[in-house]
Amino acid sequence: MNLFRPPKSLFVNTSLTLAFGVIIYTGLSIALALYFVLMPMANRAAEDMAAFITMASESWARLNEQDRIKFQAHLREQHQLFITVDPVQVTEIKQFYPFIPLLEKALLRHAGQQVVIKQSLGKKCCFWIDLQQGEQKITIGFMHERFGPRPPIALAGILATGCFLIVIASMLLVHRITNSVKRLSIAANHFGMGDFSTRIPETGPEELASLAHSFNRMAQELTQLMSNRTVLFGGISHDLRTPITRMKIALELLEEDESNSLLTGLKNDLSEMEQLIQQALELVKGLDKHPPIETDLDQLLEKIVKDYQRQHHMIVMETKKTCGIHKIQADVLKRVLTNLLDNGFRYGGDDPVKLSCLKLKNNLVIRIKDQGPGIPKDKIEAVFQPFFRLDHSRSKKTGGSGLGLAIVRQLCDIHGWKIQLFPGKRKGIEACLIIPLSN
């Protein structure tokens, strides 16, 4: 399994691309702000604080006891600094504060002493500095809130705010674009399934509105084309059936004589012509989507089996009472199964055709197996094309008109079904029809 396979969704793909760009941009911005703004400010604040602490310790060392009390109060109230010569209980600083190393370096430069800042043991976060003034050690403390610039907090704020605002804006922009594309995709799927009234609103940015307009115009032209094709086939079938009917009547009126075989051949030719016209009309009518109705599938399959048995066809129902009652396009299902079974009987010879039905999860799976010569693997998809036949001579002895499976595929595509052909284990072909159930 490839864990790094790129996402197929346009929304996810575009969002990830924008998010990646935002992260790079934010990272560079933070690096530049840190190097040119925050670090200089922090260094300046550390220098100022170190100079003030050094000056305060020097002043403390020169004052008498009474002035020291006033100076101590002044530092505490005005500068939030605590100064004392009494010992303070401290410990090593366990958490990293970027400002502390900067202050230690600044104190080294101003006081000329190597200073290690420590932390008080109390609950409040107070930092203490020991400075040597002559023979006297002076301890100066300040609270955590006394820090000036706080680079980590500033960086975290910039990162969080920038990423949040830019990602939200990018997501809204991507959603606005992909929503129109998704709407177009859904409309195209509905149109492909036979809903020719599907249209999409021509709103949004100019490019997307133009795309929607082009789709609607294409849908209108295709709808008109389908309507014209139906009318054309209807007219042709009517014009052809009329002379065919007259010819049949004339043949019936002819006396049976030595030309009986010729008359029989003519009748067969006329029947074949009529069947071809009927199949061509079925191919055209298949574009009409039929509404689903409550159907007892077991009874429907049983009726189909009995109809073929009355015609002396060998058909075996391998499963019984397993499909139940569901909403389905019953007439369409019957036409699909009839075409598949006709193919099985046509090429299967005297061997029986096996029919099975099984409900798997939310799908109905119907299988039809024949014992014919089979279909080459490279021709399995081609047989679904209209008028395609394996025998290019198109002899009546080697097959039908080539429309049966084309009608099956078209009906399945329109109603959201799936039809597949598989080579049998020994010989023949297995047709597998998968129908998603709505209940």
N, C-alpha and C positions, 0 to 999 in steps of 0.2 A: 504493500500500500504506500502510495506516494504522499507523504505528509506535507510536502511543499508544492503541491499542485495548485496553480493559480485559481482563484474563485471564478465561477462561470457567471455569477450575477454581475450585471453592469453596475448596480448600486453599490454592492460590496467592493468591487474592484476599484471603482472611481473613489469611493470613500477612503479606502486604504491608501490609494495613491496620494490623495490630498492630505490625509493624516501623516503619511511619511514626509511629505513636503513641509507640513507644519512643524513636525518634530525637528527636522533639520534647521528650518528657519529660526525656531525658538532657541535651539541649542546655540546657533551662531550668535543670535542676539544676546543671549545670556553671557556667552564668552566675551563678547565685545563690551557689554555693560560692566562685567566683572573686572576686565582688565583696564578699561579706560575711565570708569566712573566709580564703581563701588570700592575697589582696592585702593585707589588714591584717597578716597574719602575716609576709609578705615585707617589707613596709614596716618593721615593728617590728624584724625581724632586721637589715635594712639599717641602721636607725638605731643599733642596739646595736653593730654591727660598726664603723660609721663612728666612733662615739664612742670605742670601744676603740682603733682605729687612731690616731685623733687624740691620745688620751692617751698611747699608746705612743710616738709620734714626739716629743711634748713631753718625756716622761720621758727618752728617749734623748739628747735634746739637752742635758739638764742633767747627765748622768752623766759620770764620768771614764772613761778608757780601760779600766781594770780592771773597773769595775762594768758597763760596756757588754757585756763578754764574758759575764758571768753573766746579765745581762738578756736578751741575745740567745738564750742557751741556754734560759732560762725560757720565753720566747715560743714558741720552736720546740717544746719538749716539752709545754707545758701548753695552748697556744692555737693550735698549727699555723700560726704566723706567722713570717715571715723578715724580719729588719731589717738593713739594711746602708747604708753610705755609698759603697760601691764601685759603679762603673757596671755595669749589667746589660743584656745584649743582649736587646732586646724588639722586638716587631712589633705591628702593628694586629690587633685581634681580628677574625677572619674569620667566626666563627660567632656567631649571636645567642644571648645568654644573658639572659633577662629580669631576673635579679638584678643584673647589672652596671649598667644605667642607674639602678636604684633606689639602688645603693651610691654612684654618682657624685653623685647629687642630695643624698644624706645627707651625704657628705663636704663638699659645698659649704656646707651649713648648719653643720656642726660645725667644720670647719677654716677656713672662709671662703676657700677656694681652689677655682678651677675645675680639676678633676682629670679626666684622661683615662686610664682604666685600660687597660693594654696586656698583651700575652701574651708569655711567654718563647719563645725559638726552639727549645728542646729538645723531646724527644718528650713529656715530661710536661707536662700542662696546668697552668701556674702563672701567676697574674696578679700584676702589679706596679703599685704606686701610688707616684708621686713627690710628696712633701710638702716644702714649703719651711719650715724652722724658722730664722728669722733669715737668716744668710748661708749656712747649711748645707742641702744637699738630702739628705733621708733617703728611702730607697727601702724600701717594705714590700711583701712578697709573701705570697701564700697559694695553696694548692693548690685545684684544682677541687672536691675532696671537702670543702673547708671550707664550701661553701655550706650555708646552713641550709635553709629551705623551697625546694622545687623545683616550682613551679606546673605547668610543662609535663608533668613526669613524673606528678604527682598527677592532672592532668586526663586524661592518656592512660590512666592506670590506672583512673580512675573510668569513663571512656567505654567502655573495652574490657571491664572486668568487668561493668558494668551492662548493656551491650548483650548480651553473651554470655549472662548468666544469664536476663535477661528474654526474649530471643529464643528461647532453648532452652525455657524454660517455656511460652512462647506457642505454639511449634511443637508441643510435646507436647499442649497443650490442644486446639489446632486439629486435630491428627491424631486425637485421641480422638473429637472430634465428627464430623469428616468421614469417618473410617473407618466409623462406623455408617451414615452416609448413603450412602457408597460401597457398603457391604454391601447396603443396601436397594436401591440402583440395580441392582446385579448380579442380585439375586434377582428384581427386577421384569422385567429383561431375559430371564432364564431362564424365568420364568413366561409372558412374552409369546411365547416361542418354543416353548411347548407342554410344558415341564417342570412339570406341575402339582403335583409332590411338593416343590417348592422351599419352604423355610421358613427363617427367620432366627432366631438365638438372641435371646431376650428378656432381654438383660443390659444393664448400663451404667446411666447416670443414669436417673432416673424418666421424664423426657420421652422419651428415646430408647427405653427399654424399652416405654413405652406405644405409641410409633409402631410398633415391631416387632410388638407384640401385635396392633395394628390390622391390620397387613399380613397376618399369619398368619391372622387371622380372616377377612379378605377373601379370601385365597387358598383357605381351606377352603370358604367359601360359593360361590366361583366354581367350584371343583372339583366341588362337589355339583351346582351348576347345570348345568355341562357334562355331567355324568353323567346328570342327569335329562333334559336335552335329547336326548342320544343315545338314551336309552330311549324317550322320547316319539316321536322320529322313526322309530325302529325299529318301534314299535307301530303308528303311523299307516301306515307303508309296508306292513306286514304286513296290516293290516286293509283297505287299499285294493287291494293286489295280489290278494287272495283273490277279491273279486267281479270284478275285471278279468279274472282267469284264467277264471272261470266264464263270463263274457260272451264271451270269445274262443272257448271251447269250444262255446258255444251258437251262435255265428255260423258256426263251421266245420260244424256239423251241419245248418244251414239249407240247403235246396236253392237252387241258383242259379236265379233267375227274373228277372222284369222289374225287381225291386228290387236288382239286382246293384250299381248305383252307390251305393245307400243302404248296402248291406253294406260296400262298400269304404270309404265315408266313416266308418262306425262303426269299422272295423278301424284306420283311420288315427288316429282320435281316441283309441282305446285305446292304440295304440303311443305317441302323444304323451304321454298321461297316464303311461304306464310310464316313459318317458324322463325326464319331469319329476321323478318320484319318485326315479329313480336319481340324477339330478343333485343333488337336495336331500340325499340320503344322502351323496353325495360331499362336499358342503359341510360336513356334520357330521363325517364321518370324517376330513376334512382336519386336524382338531385333533390327531389321533394322529401323533406324530413317528416317522418311520421311520429305522431305523439305516442308516448308509452301508455299502455293500459294494463290493468291487473290480469295476469295470465298464469294459468296452471301449466308450468313448463313440462311437467311429467305427462299430462294429458296431451299437450301439443306434440311432443315427441312420439308418444304412443300412436296418435292418429297418423303422423307421417309414416311411421313404420308399417301400420296396417294398410295404408294406401299403396305402398310399394309392394307389400306382400300380395295384395289383390291383383297386382300387375305381374305376378309370378317372378318377382325379383327376390334374390336371396339376400336378406338383411337380418342382422343379429343385433339386438339391443343388449349391451353388456352390463348396463346398470339399470336399476329400477327404483323409482320413487326417491330420488336423491336431490332433485332440483328445487321443488317447492313452488310457491306462488310469489311472483315478483312483478313489478311494473316494468314492462318491456315492449318494444315495438314488435308485436307478434307477427304481423304480416311480413315485415322485413326479415325477421328471423326465419320464417318458413321459406321465403324465397331464397335466402342464402343457403340454408340446409338442402333445399331441393336442388339447387345448382351443384352443390358439392357432391350430393349423392348421385345425381345424374352422371357426373364425371366418373365417379367410382364404378358405377355399373357399366358405363361405356367402355372403360379400359380394363376393368377387372375380369372380364370373361364370365365364366360360370361360377367363380369363387364368390363366397359371401362378402358383403360389405359390413363392417362392424361400426356400430354407433354407440358412443358412451357419453354420459353427462355427469358432471361432478361440480359441486360448489366448494370452492377453495377461498376461505376468508370472505372477501366481498366481491369475488369474481365468479362468474359462471363459465366453466370450461367444457366445451363440447368437442369431442374428437371423432373423426370419421376416417377409418382405415380401409383401403382397398388392396387387392392382391394383383394389381396390374403390373406392367413392365417398369413403372416408375418414371421419374423425370431426372435428367442430368442436373447435378448441383448448380452448374453455371446457368441453367435455364429456369430455375425455380421462381425467380422474381419476374422473368420475362413473360411467363405464362399468364400473368395478371394484366398484361397489356391487351387492349382491344384488338381482335382479329389475329392475335398471335397464335400460331400452331407449330408444334414440333415438326410435323410433316409439311415441308414447304410445297409439296405438290398439291395440298389441300384436297386430297381425295376424300370422298364421303365415307370410305371404308376405314379411314384411319383417324377420324375425329369429327368434332362438330364445327360450329362456325367460328370458334375462338372468342366468343363473347361471354360465356358462362362465368369464368373466373374474373373477368374484368368487371362484370356486374357485382360479383361478390366483394371484390376489393373496394369498389366505389361505395357500396352500401355500408361497408364496415367503416370506411374513413368518415363518412358523413355522420354516422351515429356514434363515433368514438369507440368502436370495437377494434379488435386486432385479429387478423387472420394470418396464419403461417402454414407453410408446407414443409414437411420433413420426410426424408427417405425412410422407408420401412426397414425393419431389422434384416429381413431377407429379401423382400421385394415389395413393390407397391409404394404408395404414398400415404402419409398420415396428415390430414388437415386438422389444425388446432384452432378453434374459434374461442376467443377470450372476450367475455362481455362483462364490463363493470356494472354491478347492481346498485341501484339507488336506495335500497332498503335492506 
